[in-house]
Amino acid sequence: MSGDICLQCRDGVDKLDHLLRNHPAETADELTEAVRCAVAVRDRMIERRRRGGSDPRRDARLRQVNAVISAIVAGEFPLMGIRWQRIEGARDLLRKVLREEEAEAAASADRRPA
């Protein structure tokens, strides 16, 4: 499960990085894909929470992913132009979630018997 979360999270960060580097004129498809990645991360985190109970660090990351989704959508539908700062903030927060998920997965792997 955690590996799926990391893969989806990394994909979302990559898509947002691409948008921030290139500032394409047409962004709807790329932003939609980034939202889909973040939603997939959120859904997997919710599944994990339902199976394993509440954990304060995981719950905080779930809230952060919800904030990422909101920021991307808000950045996509402004009155005038894309709000690149919101997209950048969403990317940075998703990157933070990814680092924390990867650290948790690595710690979990280290605790497994050989």
C-alpha distances in whole Angstrom, upper triangle without the diagonal:
4,5,5,6,9,10,11,12,14,15,17,18,20,21,23,24,26,27,29,30,32,33,33,36,33,30,29,27,25,24,23,21,20,19,17,15,15,15,12,10,12,11,7,8,11,9,7,11,12,11,11,14,16,15,18,16,13,15,17,15,14,18,18,16,18,21,20,20,24,25,24,26,29,29,29,32,35,38,39,37,33,32,31,31,28,26,27,26,23,22,22,20,17,18,18,15,13,15,14,11,12,14,12,10,13,14,12,13,16,16,15,19,20
4,5,5,6,9,10,10,12,14,15,16,18,20,21,22,24,26,27,28,30,31,32,35,33,29,29,27,24,24,23,20,19,19,17,14,14,15,12,10,12,12,8,8,12,11,8,11,14,13,12,15,15,14,16,14,11,14,15,13,13,17,16,14,17,20,18,19,23,23,23,25,28,28,28,31,33,37,38,35,32,31,29,29,26,24,24,23,20,19,19,18,15,15,15,12,10,12,11,7,8,10,8,6,10,12,10,11,14,15,15,18,19
4,5,5,6,9,10,10,12,14,15,16,18,20,21,22,24,26,27,29,30,30,33,31,28,28,25,23,23,22,19,18,19,17,14,15,16,13,11,14,14,10,11,15,14,12,15,17,16,16,18,19,18,20,17,14,17,18,15,16,19,18,16,19,21,20,20,24,24,23,25,28,28,28,31,34,38,38,35,32,31,29,29,27,24,24,24,21,19,20,18,15,15,16,13,10,12,12,8,8,11,10,7,10,13,11,11,15,16,15,19,19
4,5,5,6,8,10,11,12,14,15,17,18,20,21,23,24,26,27,28,29,31,29,26,25,22,21,20,19,16,16,16,14,11,12,13,9,8,11,11,8,10,13,12,11,14,16,15,16,18,19,19,20,18,15,17,18,15,15,18,17,15,17,20,18,18,22,22,21,23,26,26,26,29,31,35,35,33,29,29,27,28,25,23,23,23,20,18,19,18,14,15,16,13,11,14,14,10,11,14,13,11,14,16,15,15,18,19,19,22,22
4,6,5,6,8,10,11,12,14,15,17,18,20,21,22,24,26,27,27,30,28,24,24,22,20,19,18,15,14,14,13,9,9,10,8,5,8,9,6,7,11,11,10,13,15,15,15,17,17,16,17,15,12,14,15,11,11,15,14,11,14,16,15,15,19,19,18,20,23,23,24,26,29,33,33,31,27,26,25,25,22,20,20,20,16,15,16,15,11,12,13,10,8,11,11,8,9,12,11,10,13,15,14,15,18,19,19,23,24
4,6,5,6,8,10,10,12,14,15,16,18,20,21,22,24,25,26,29,27,24,24,22,19,19,19,16,14,15,14,10,11,13,11,8,11,13,10,11,14,15,13,16,18,18,18,20,19,18,19,16,13,16,16,12,13,16,15,12,16,17,15,16,20,20,19,21,24,24,24,27,29,33,33,31,27,26,24,24,22,19,19,19,16,14,15,14,10,10,11,9,6,9,9,6,7,10,10,9,11,14,14,14,17,19,19,22,23
4,5,5,6,9,10,11,12,14,15,16,19,20,21,23,24,24,27,25,22,22,20,17,18,17,14,13,14,13,9,11,13,10,9,13,13,11,13,16,16,15,18,20,20,20,22,22,21,22,19,17,19,19,15,16,19,17,14,17,19,16,17,21,21,19,21,24,23,23,27,29,33,33,30,26,26,24,24,23,20,20,20,17,15,16,16,12,12,14,12,9,12,13,10,10,14,14,12,14,17,17,16,20,21,21,24,24
4,5,5,6,9,10,11,12,14,15,17,18,20,21,22,22,25,23,20,19,17,15,14,14,11,10,11,9,5,7,9,7,6,10,11,9,11,14,14,15,17,19,19,20,22,21,21,22,19,16,18,18,14,14,16,15,12,14,16,13,13,17,17,16,18,21,20,20,23,26,29,30,27,23,23,22,22,20,17,18,18,15,13,15,14,10,11,14,11,9,13,14,11,12,16,16,14,17,20,19,19,22,24,24,27,28
4,5,5,6,9,10,11,12,14,16,16,18,20,21,22,24,23,19,19,18,15,14,14,12,9,11,10,7,7,10,8,6,9,12,11,11,14,15,15,17,20,20,20,21,20,19,19,17,14,16,15,12,12,14,12,9,13,14,11,12,15,15,14,17,19,19,19,22,24,28,28,26,22,21,19,19,17,15,15,15,12,10,11,10,7,8,10,8,6,10,11,9,10,13,14,13,16,18,18,19,22,23,24,27,28
4,5,5,6,9,10,10,12,14,15,16,18,20,21,24,22,19,20,18,15,15,16,13,10,13,12,9,10,13,12,10,13,15,14,15,18,19,18,20,23,23,23,25,24,22,22,19,17,19,18,15,16,18,15,13,16,17,13,15,18,17,16,19,21,20,20,24,26,29,29,26,22,22,19,20,18,15,15,15,13,10,12,12,8,7,11,10,7,9,12,11,10,14,15,14,16,19,19,19,22,24,24,28,28
4,5,5,6,9,10,11,13,14,15,17,18,18,21,19,16,17,14,12,12,13,9,8,11,10,7,9,12,11,10,14,15,14,16,19,19,19,22,24,24,25,26,26,25,25,22,20,21,21,17,17,19,17,14,16,17,14,14,18,17,15,17,20,19,18,22,24,28,27,24,21,21,19,20,18,15,15,16,13,11,13,14,10,10,14,13,10,13,16,14,14,17,18,17,19,22,22,22,25,27,27,30,30
4,5,5,6,9,10,11,12,14,16,16,17,19,18,14,14,13,10,9,10,8,5,8,8,5,6,10,10,9,12,14,14,15,18,19,19,21,23,24,25,26,25,24,23,21,18,20,19,15,15,16,14,11,13,14,10,11,14,13,11,14,16,15,15,18,21,24,24,21,18,17,16,16,15,11,12,13,10,8,11,11,8,9,12,11,10,13,15,14,15,18,19,18,20,23,23,24,27,28,29,32,33
4,5,5,6,9,10,10,12,14,15,17,20,19,15,16,15,12,11,13,11,8,10,12,9,9,13,13,12,14,17,17,17,20,21,21,23,25,26,26,27,26,24,23,20,19,20,18,15,16,17,14,12,15,14,11,12,15,14,12,15,17,15,16,20,21,25,24,21,17,17,14,15,14,10,10,11,9,6,8,9,6,6,10,10,9,11,14,13,14,17,18,18,20,22,23,24,26,28,29,32,32
4,5,5,6,9,10,10,12,14,15,18,17,14,16,14,11,11,13,11,9,12,13,10,12,15,15,14,17,19,19,20,23,24,24,26,28,29,29,30,29,27,27,24,22,24,22,19,19,21,18,15,18,18,14,15,18,16,14,17,19,17,17,21,23,26,25,22,18,18,15,16,16,12,12,14,12,9,11,13,10,9,13,14,11,14,17,16,16,19,21,20,21,24,25,25,27,30,30,33,33
4,5,5,6,9,10,11,12,12,15,14,11,12,10,7,8,10,7,6,10,11,9,11,14,14,14,17,19,19,20,23,24,24,26,28,29,30,31,30,29,28,25,23,24,23,20,20,21,18,15,17,17,13,13,16,15,12,14,17,14,14,18,20,23,22,19,15,16,13,15,14,11,11,14,11,9,12,14,11,12,15,15,14,17,19,18,19,22,23,23,24,27,28,28,30,32,33,36,36
4,5,5,6,9,10,10,12,14,14,10,12,12,8,8,11,9,6,10,12,10,11,14,15,15,17,19,20,20,23,25,25,26,29,30,30,31,29,28,27,24,23,23,21,18,19,19,16,14,16,15,11,12,14,12,9,12,14,12,12,16,17,21,20,16,13,13,10,12,11,7,8,10,8,6,9,11,9,10,14,14,13,16,18,18,19,22,23,23,25,27,28,29,31,33,34,37,38
4,5,5,6,9,10,12,15,15,13,15,14,11,11,14,13,10,13,15,13,14,17,18,17,19,22,22,23,25,27,27,28,31,32,32,33,31,30,29,25,24,25,23,20,21,21,18,16,19,18,14,15,17,15,13,16,17,14,15,19,20,23,21,18,15,14,11,12,13,9,8,11,10,7,9,12,11,10,14,15,14,16,19,19,19,21,24,23,24,27,28,29,31,33,34,37,37
4,6,5,6,8,9,13,13,11,13,12,9,10,13,12,10,14,15,14,15,19,19,19,21,24,24,25,27,29,29,31,33,34,34,35,34,33,32,29,27,28,26,23,24,24,21,19,21,20,16,17,19,17,14,17,18,15,15,19,20,23,21,17,14,15,12,14,15,11,11,14,13,10,13,16,14,14,17,18,17,19,22,22,22,24,26,26,27,30,31,31,33,36,36,39,39
4,5,5,5,7,10,10,8,11,11,7,8,12,11,10,13,15,14,15,18,19,19,21,24,24,25,27,29,30,31,33,35,35,36,34,33,32,29,28,28,26,23,24,24,20,19,20,19,15,15,17,14,11,14,15,12,12,15,16,19,17,14,11,12,9,12,12,9,9,13,12,10,13,16,14,15,18,19,18,21,23,23,24,26,28,28,29,32,33,33,35,38,38,42,42
4,6,6,9,12,13,11,14,14,11,11,15,14,12,15,17,16,17,20,21,21,22,25,26,26,28,31,31,32,34,36,36,36,34,33,31,28,27,28,26,23,24,23,20,19,20,18,15,16,17,14,12,15,16,12,13,16,17,19,17,14,11,11,7,9,11,8,7,11,11,9,11,14,14,14,17,19,18,20,23,23,23,26,28,28,29,32,33,33,35,38,39,42,42
4,6,9,12,14,12,16,16,13,14,17,16,15,18,20,19,19,23,24,23,25,28,28,29,31,33,33,34,37,38,38,39,37,35,34,31,30,31,28,26,27,27,23,22,24,22,18,20,21,18,16,19,19,16,16,19,20,22,20,16,14,14,10,12,14,11,10,14,14,12,14,17,16,16,19,21,20,21,24,25,24,27,29,29,30,33,34,34,36,39,39,43,43
4,5,9,11,10,14,14,11,13,16,16,15,18,20,19,20,23,24,24,26,29,30,30,33,34,35,36,39,40,40,41,39,38,37,34,32,33,31,28,29,28,25,24,25,23,20,21,22,19,16,19,19,16,15,19,19,21,19,15,13,14,11,14,16,13,13,16,16,14,17,20,19,19,22,23,22,24,27,27,27,30,32,32,33,36,37,37,39,41,42,45,45
4,7,9,8,12,13,11,11,15,15,14,17,19,19,20,23,24,24,26,28,29,30,32,34,35,36,38,40,40,40,39,37,36,33,32,32,30,28,28,27,24,23,24,22,19,19,20,17,14,16,16,13,12,15,15,17,15,11,9,11,8,12,13,11,11,15,15,14,17,19,19,19,22,24,23,25,28,28,28,31,33,33,34,37,38,38,40,43,44,47,47
4,5,6,10,11,9,11,14,14,14,17,19,19,20,23,24,25,27,29,30,31,33,34,35,37,39,40,41,41,40,39,38,35,34,34,32,29,29,29,26,24,25,24,20,20,21,18,15,17,17,14,13,15,16,18,15,11,10,13,11,15,16,13,14,18,18,16,19,22,21,21,25,26,25,27,30,30,30,33,35,34,36,39,40,40,42,44,45,48,48
4,6,9,11,11,12,15,16,16,18,20,21,22,24,26,27,28,30,32,33,34,36,38,39,40,42,43,43,42,41,40,38,36,36,34,32,31,31,28,26,26,25,22,21,21,19,16,17,17,14,12,14,15,16,13,10,10,13,12,16,17,15,17,20,19,19,22,24,23,24,28,28,28,30,33,33,33,36,38,38,39,42,43,43,45,47,48,51,51
4,6,8,8,10,12,13,14,16,17,19,20,22,23,25,26,27,29,31,32,34,35,36,38,40,41,41,40,40,39,36,35,34,33,30,29,29,27,24,25,24,21,19,20,18,15,15,16,14,11,13,14,16,14,11,10,14,13,17,17,15,17,20,19,19,22,24,22,24,27,27,27,30,32,31,32,35,36,36,38,41,41,41,44,46,46,50,50
4,6,5,6,8,10,10,12,14,15,16,18,20,21,22,24,26,27,28,30,32,33,34,36,37,38,36,36,35,33,31,31,29,26,26,25,23,21,21,20,17,16,16,15,11,12,13,11,8,11,13,15,13,10,9,11,11,15,14,11,14,17,15,15,19,20,19,20,23,24,23,26,28,28,29,32,33,33,35,37,38,38,41,43,43,46,47
4,6,5,6,9,10,10,12,14,15,16,18,20,21,22,24,26,26,28,30,31,32,34,36,36,35,35,34,32,30,30,29,26,25,24,23,20,20,19,17,14,15,15,11,10,13,11,7,9,12,15,14,12,10,13,13,17,15,13,16,18,16,16,20,21,19,21,24,24,24,27,29,28,29,32,33,33,35,37,37,38,41,43,43,46,47
4,6,5,6,9,10,10,12,14,15,16,19,20,21,23,24,25,27,29,30,31,33,34,35,34,34,34,32,29,29,29,26,24,25,23,20,20,20,17,15,17,16,12,12,15,14,11,13,16,18,18,15,13,16,16,19,17,14,17,19,17,16,20,21,19,21,24,23,23,26,28,27,28,31,32,31,33,36,36,36,39,41,41,44,44
4,5,5,6,9,10,11,13,14,15,17,19,20,21,23,24,26,27,29,30,32,33,34,33,32,32,30,27,27,26,23,23,23,21,18,19,18,15,14,16,15,11,12,15,13,10,13,16,19,18,15,12,14,13,16,15,12,14,16,14,13,17,18,16,17,21,20,20,23,25,24,25,28,29,28,30,33,33,33,36,38,38,42,42
4,5,5,6,9,10,11,12,14,15,16,18,20,21,22,24,26,27,28,30,31,32,30,30,29,27,25,25,24,21,20,20,18,15,15,15,12,10,12,11,7,8,11,9,7,10,13,16,16,13,10,12,11,14,12,9,12,14,11,11,15,16,14,16,19,19,18,22,23,23,24,27,28,28,30,32,32,33,36,38,38,41,42
4,5,5,6,9,10,10,12,14,15,16,18,20,21,22,24,25,27,29,30,30,29,30,29,27,25,25,24,21,20,20,18,15,15,16,13,10,12,12,9,9,12,11,9,11,15,18,18,16,13,15,15,17,15,12,15,17,14,14,18,17,15,18,21,20,19,23,24,23,24,28,28,28,30,32,32,33,36,37,37,41,41
4,5,5,6,9,10,10,12,14,15,17,18,20,21,23,24,26,27,28,29,29,28,29,26,24,24,23,20,19,20,18,15,16,16,13,11,14,14,11,11,15,14,12,15,18,21,21,19,16,17,16,18,16,13,16,17,14,13,17,17,14,16,19,18,17,21,22,21,22,25,26,25,27,30,30,30,33,35,34,38,38
4,5,5,6,9,10,11,12,14,16,17,18,20,21,23,25,26,27,28,26,26,26,23,21,21,20,17,16,17,15,12,13,13,10,9,12,11,8,10,13,12,11,14,17,20,20,18,14,15,14,15,13,10,12,13,10,9,13,13,10,13,16,15,14,18,19,18,19,22,23,23,25,28,28,28,31,33,33,36,37
4,5,5,6,8,10,10,12,14,15,16,18,20,21,22,24,25,26,25,25,24,22,20,19,19,16,15,15,14,10,10,11,8,6,9,10,7,8,11,11,10,13,16,19,20,18,15,15,15,16,13,11,14,14,10,11,14,13,11,14,16,15,15,19,20,18,20,23,23,23,26,28,28,29,32,33,33,37,38
4,5,5,6,9,10,10,12,14,15,16,18,20,21,23,24,25,24,24,25,23,20,20,20,17,15,16,15,12,12,14,11,9,12,13,11,11,15,15,13,16,19,23,23,21,18,19,18,20,17,14,17,17,13,14,17,16,13,16,18,16,16,19,20,18,20,23,23,22,25,28,27,28,31,32,32,35,36
4,5,5,6,9,10,11,12,14,15,17,18,20,21,22,23,23,22,23,21,18,18,18,15,14,15,14,10,12,14,11,9,13,14,11,13,16,16,15,18,21,25,25,23,19,19,18,19,17,14,16,16,12,12,15,14,10,13,15,13,12,16,17,15,16,20,20,19,22,24,24,24,27,29,29,32,33
4,5,5,6,9,10,11,12,14,15,16,18,20,21,21,20,20,20,18,15,15,15,12,10,12,10,7,8,10,7,6,10,11,9,11,14,14,14,17,20,23,24,22,19,18,17,18,15,13,14,14,10,10,13,11,8,11,13,11,11,15,15,14,16,19,19,18,21,23,23,24,27,28,28,32,33
4,5,5,6,9,10,10,12,14,15,16,18,20,20,19,20,20,19,16,15,16,13,11,12,12,8,8,11,9,7,10,13,11,12,15,16,15,17,20,24,25,23,20,20,20,20,17,15,17,17,13,14,16,14,11,15,16,13,14,18,18,16,18,21,20,20,23,25,24,25,29,29,29,33,34
4,5,5,6,9,10,11,12,14,15,17,18,19,19,19,20,19,15,16,17,14,12,14,14,10,11,14,12,11,14,16,14,15,18,19,19,21,24,27,28,26,23,23,22,23,20,18,20,19,15,15,18,16,12,15,17,13,13,17,17,14,16,20,19,18,21,23,22,23,26,27,27,30,31
4,5,5,6,9,10,11,12,14,15,16,17,17,16,17,15,12,13,13,10,9,11,11,8,10,12,11,10,14,15,14,16,19,19,19,22,24,28,29,27,23,23,22,22,19,17,18,17,14,13,15,13,10,12,13,10,10,13,13,11,13,16,15,15,18,20,19,20,23,24,24,28,29
4,5,5,6,9,10,10,12,14,15,15,14,15,15,14,11,11,12,9,6,9,9,6,7,10,10,9,12,14,14,15,18,19,19,21,24,27,29,27,24,23,22,22,19,18,19,17,14,15,16,13,11,14,14,11,12,15,14,12,15,18,16,17,20,21,20,22,25,25,26,29,31
4,5,5,6,9,10,11,12,14,15,15,16,17,17,13,13,15,12,9,12,13,10,10,14,13,12,15,17,17,17,20,22,21,23,26,29,31,29,26,26,25,25,22,21,22,21,17,18,20,17,14,17,18,14,15,18,17,14,17,20,18,18,21,22,21,23,26,26,26,29,31
4,5,5,6,9,10,11,12,13,14,15,16,15,11,12,14,12,10,13,14,11,12,16,15,14,18,20,19,20,23,24,24,26,29,32,33,32,28,28,27,27,24,22,23,22,19,19,20,17,14,17,17,13,13,16,15,12,15,17,15,14,18,19,17,19,22,22,22,25,27
4,5,5,6,9,10,10,11,11,11,13,12,8,9,11,9,7,10,11,9,11,14,14,14,17,19,19,20,22,24,24,26,29,32,33,32,28,27,27,26,23,22,22,21,17,18,19,16,13,16,15,11,12,15,13,10,14,15,13,13,17,18,16,18,21,21,21,25,27
4,5,5,6,9,10,10,10,12,13,13,10,9,12,11,8,11,13,11,11,15,15,15,17,19,20,20,23,24,25,26,29,32,34,33,30,28,28,28,24,23,25,23,19,20,21,18,16,19,18,14,16,18,16,14,17,19,16,17,20,21,19,21,24,23,24,27,29
4,5,5,6,9,10,11,13,16,16,12,12,15,14,11,14,16,14,15,18,18,18,20,23,23,23,26,27,27,29,32,35,37,35,32,31,31,31,27,26,27,26,22,23,24,21,18,21,20,17,17,20,18,15,18,19,17,16,20,20,18,20,23,22,22,25,27
4,5,5,6,8,9,10,13,13,9,11,14,12,11,14,16,14,15,19,19,19,21,24,24,25,27,29,29,31,33,37,38,37,33,32,32,31,28,27,27,25,22,23,23,20,18,20,19,15,16,18,15,12,15,16,13,13,17,17,14,17,20,19,19,22,24
4,5,5,5,6,8,11,11,8,8,12,11,9,12,15,14,15,18,19,19,21,23,24,25,27,28,29,31,33,37,38,37,34,32,32,31,28,27,28,25,23,23,23,20,19,21,19,16,17,19,16,14,17,18,14,15,19,18,16,19,21,20,20,24,27
4,6,6,8,11,14,15,12,11,15,15,12,15,18,17,17,20,21,21,23,25,26,26,28,30,31,32,35,38,40,39,36,34,34,34,30,30,31,28,25,26,27,23,22,24,23,19,20,22,20,17,20,21,18,18,22,21,19,21,24,22,22,25,28
4,6,9,12,15,16,13,13,17,17,15,18,20,19,19,23,24,23,25,28,28,29,31,33,33,35,38,41,43,41,38,37,36,36,33,32,32,30,27,28,28,25,23,25,24,20,21,22,20,17,19,20,17,17,20,19,16,19,22,20,19,22,25
4,7,9,12,13,11,12,15,15,14,17,19,19,20,23,23,24,26,28,29,30,32,33,34,36,38,42,43,42,38,37,36,35,32,32,32,30,27,27,27,24,22,24,22,19,20,21,18,15,18,18,14,15,18,17,14,17,19,17,17,20,23
4,7,10,12,10,10,14,14,13,15,18,18,19,21,23,23,25,27,28,29,31,33,34,35,37,41,42,41,38,36,36,35,32,31,32,29,26,27,27,24,22,24,22,19,20,22,18,17,20,19,16,17,20,19,16,20,22,20,20,23,26
4,7,9,8,7,10,12,11,13,15,16,16,19,21,21,23,25,26,27,29,31,32,33,35,39,40,39,36,34,34,32,29,29,29,26,24,25,25,21,20,22,20,17,19,20,16,15,19,18,15,17,20,18,17,20,22,20,21,25,28
4,6,5,6,9,10,10,12,14,15,16,18,20,21,23,24,26,27,29,30,32,33,35,38,40,39,35,33,32,31,28,28,28,25,23,24,23,19,19,20,17,15,17,17,13,13,16,15,12,15,17,15,14,18,19,18,20,23,26
4,6,5,6,9,10,11,12,14,15,17,18,20,21,22,24,26,27,28,30,32,33,37,38,37,34,31,31,28,26,26,26,23,21,22,21,17,18,19,16,14,16,16,13,13,17,15,13,16,18,17,17,20,21,20,22,26,29
4,5,5,6,9,10,11,13,14,15,17,19,20,21,23,25,26,27,29,31,32,35,37,35,32,29,28,26,24,24,23,20,19,19,18,14,15,16,12,10,13,13,9,10,13,12,10,13,15,14,14,18,19,18,21,24,27
4,5,5,6,9,10,11,12,14,15,17,19,20,21,23,24,25,27,29,31,34,35,34,30,28,28,26,23,23,23,20,18,18,18,14,13,15,12,9,12,12,9,9,12,12,10,12,15,14,14,17,19,18,20,24,26
4,5,5,6,9,10,11,13,14,16,17,18,20,22,23,24,26,28,29,33,34,33,30,27,27,25,22,22,23,20,18,19,18,15,14,16,14,11,14,15,12,12,16,16,13,16,19,18,17,21,22,22,23,27,30
4,5,5,6,9,10,11,12,15,15,16,19,20,21,22,24,26,27,31,32,31,27,25,25,22,20,20,20,17,15,17,15,12,12,14,12,9,13,14,11,12,15,15,14,16,19,18,19,22,23,23,25,29,31
4,5,5,6,9,10,10,12,14,15,16,18,20,21,22,25,26,30,31,29,26,23,23,21,18,18,18,15,13,14,13,9,9,11,9,6,9,11,8,9,12,13,12,14,17,17,17,20,22,22,23,27,29
4,5,5,6,9,10,11,13,14,16,17,18,20,21,23,25,28,30,29,25,23,23,22,18,18,19,16,14,15,15,11,10,13,12,9,11,14,12,11,15,16,14,16,19,19,19,21,24,24,25,29,31
4,5,5,6,9,10,11,12,14,16,16,18,20,22,23,26,28,27,24,21,22,20,17,17,18,15,12,15,14,11,11,14,12,10,14,15,13,14,17,18,17,19,22,22,22,25,27,27,28,32,34
4,5,5,6,9,10,10,12,14,15,16,18,20,21,25,26,25,21,19,19,17,14,14,14,11,9,11,11,7,8,11,9,7,11,13,12,12,16,16,16,18,21,21,22,24,26,26,28,32,34
4,5,5,6,9,10,11,12,14,15,17,19,20,24,25,24,20,18,18,17,14,13,14,12,9,10,11,8,7,10,10,8,10,13,12,12,15,17,16,18,20,21,21,24,26,27,28,31,33
4,5,5,6,9,10,11,12,14,16,17,19,22,24,23,20,18,18,17,14,14,15,13,10,13,14,10,10,14,13,11,14,17,16,15,19,20,20,21,24,25,24,27,29,30,31,34,36
4,5,5,6,9,10,10,12,14,16,17,20,22,21,17,15,16,14,11,11,13,10,8,11,12,9,9,13,12,11,14,17,16,17,20,21,21,22,25,26,26,29,31,31,33,36,38
4,5,5,6,9,10,10,12,14,16,20,20,19,15,14,13,12,9,9,10,8,5,8,9,7,7,10,11,10,12,15,15,15,18,20,20,21,24,25,26,27,30,31,32,36,37
4,6,5,6,9,10,11,13,15,18,20,18,15,14,14,14,11,10,12,11,8,10,12,10,9,13,14,13,15,18,18,17,20,22,22,23,26,27,27,29,32,32,33,37,38
4,6,5,6,8,10,11,12,16,18,17,14,13,14,13,10,10,13,11,9,12,14,12,12,16,16,15,18,20,20,20,23,25,25,26,29,30,30,32,34,35,36,40,42
4,5,5,6,8,10,11,15,16,15,11,9,10,10,6,7,9,8,6,9,11,10,11,14,15,15,17,19,20,20,23,25,25,26,29,30,31,32,35,36,37,41,42
4,5,5,6,9,11,14,15,13,10,9,9,10,7,6,9,9,6,9,12,11,11,14,16,15,17,20,20,21,23,25,25,26,29,30,31,32,35,36,37,41,42
4,5,5,6,9,12,14,13,10,10,12,13,9,9,13,12,10,12,15,14,14,17,19,18,20,23,23,23,26,28,28,29,31,33,33,35,37,38,39,43,44
4,5,6,6,10,12,11,9,8,10,11,8,9,12,12,10,13,16,15,16,19,20,20,22,24,25,25,27,29,30,31,33,35,35,37,39,40,41,45,46
4,6,6,10,10,9,6,5,7,8,6,6,10,10,9,12,14,14,15,17,19,19,21,23,25,25,27,29,30,31,33,35,35,37,39,40,41,45,46
4,6,10,10,8,6,7,9,11,9,8,12,13,12,13,16,17,16,19,21,21,22,25,26,26,28,31,31,32,34,36,36,38,40,42,42,46,47
4,7,8,8,7,8,11,13,11,11,15,16,15,17,20,20,20,22,24,24,25,28,29,29,31,34,34,35,37,39,39,41,43,45,45,49,50
4,5,6,6,7,11,12,11,12,15,16,15,18,20,20,21,24,25,25,27,29,30,31,33,35,36,37,39,41,41,43,45,46,47,51,52
4,7,9,10,13,15,14,15,18,19,19,21,24,24,25,27,29,29,31,33,34,35,37,39,40,41,43,44,45,47,49,50,51,55,56
4,7,8,12,14,14,15,17,19,19,21,23,24,25,27,29,29,31,33,34,35,37,39,40,41,43,45,45,47,49,50,52,55,56
4,6,9,12,12,12,15,16,17,18,20,22,22,24,26,27,28,30,32,33,34,36,38,38,40,42,43,44,46,48,49,53,53
4,6,9,9,8,11,13,13,14,17,18,19,20,23,24,24,27,28,29,30,33,34,35,36,38,39,40,43,44,45,49,50
4,6,6,7,9,10,11,13,15,16,17,19,20,22,23,25,26,27,29,31,32,33,35,37,38,39,41,43,44,48,48
4,5,5,6,9,10,10,12,14,15,16,18,20,21,22,24,25,27,28,30,31,33,35,36,37,39,41,42,46,46
4,5,5,6,9,10,10,12,14,15,16,18,20,21,23,24,26,27,29,30,31,33,35,36,37,39,41,45,45
4,5,5,6,9,10,10,12,14,15,16,18,20,21,22,24,26,27,28,30,32,33,34,36,38,39,43,44
4,5,5,6,9,10,10,12,14,15,16,18,20,21,22,24,26,27,28,30,31,33,34,36,37,41,42
4,5,5,6,9,10,10,12,14,15,17,19,20,21,23,24,25,27,29,30,31,33,35,36,40,41
4,5,5,6,9,10,11,12,14,15,17,18,20,21,23,24,26,27,29,30,32,33,35,39,40
4,5,5,6,8,10,11,12,14,15,16,18,20,21,22,24,26,27,28,30,32,33,37,38
4,5,5,6,9,10,10,12,14,15,16,18,20,21,22,24,25,27,28,30,32,35,36
4,5,5,6,9,10,11,13,14,15,17,19,20,21,23,24,26,27,29,31,34,35
4,5,5,6,9,10,11,12,14,15,17,18,20,21,23,24,26,27,29,33,34
4,5,5,6,9,10,10,12,14,15,16,18,20,21,22,24,26,27,31,32
4,5,5,6,9,10,10,12,14,15,16,18,20,21,23,25,26,30,30
4,5,5,6,9,10,11,12,14,15,17,18,20,21,23,25,28,30
4,6,5,6,9,10,11,12,14,15,16,18,20,21,23,27,28
4,5,5,6,8,10,10,12,14,15,16,18,20,21,25,26
4,6,5,6,9,10,10,12,14,15,16,19,20,24,25
4,5,5,6,9,10,11,12,14,15,17,19,22,24
4,5,5,6,9,10,10,12,14,15,17,21,22
4,5,5,6,9,10,10,12,14,16,19,20
4,5,5,6,9,10,11,13,15,18,19
4,5,5,6,9,10,11,13,16,18
4,5,5,6,9,10,11,15,16
4,5,5,6,9,10,13,14
4,5,5,6,9,12,14
4,5,5,7,10,12
4,5,5,9,10
4,6,8,9
4,6,9
4,6
4
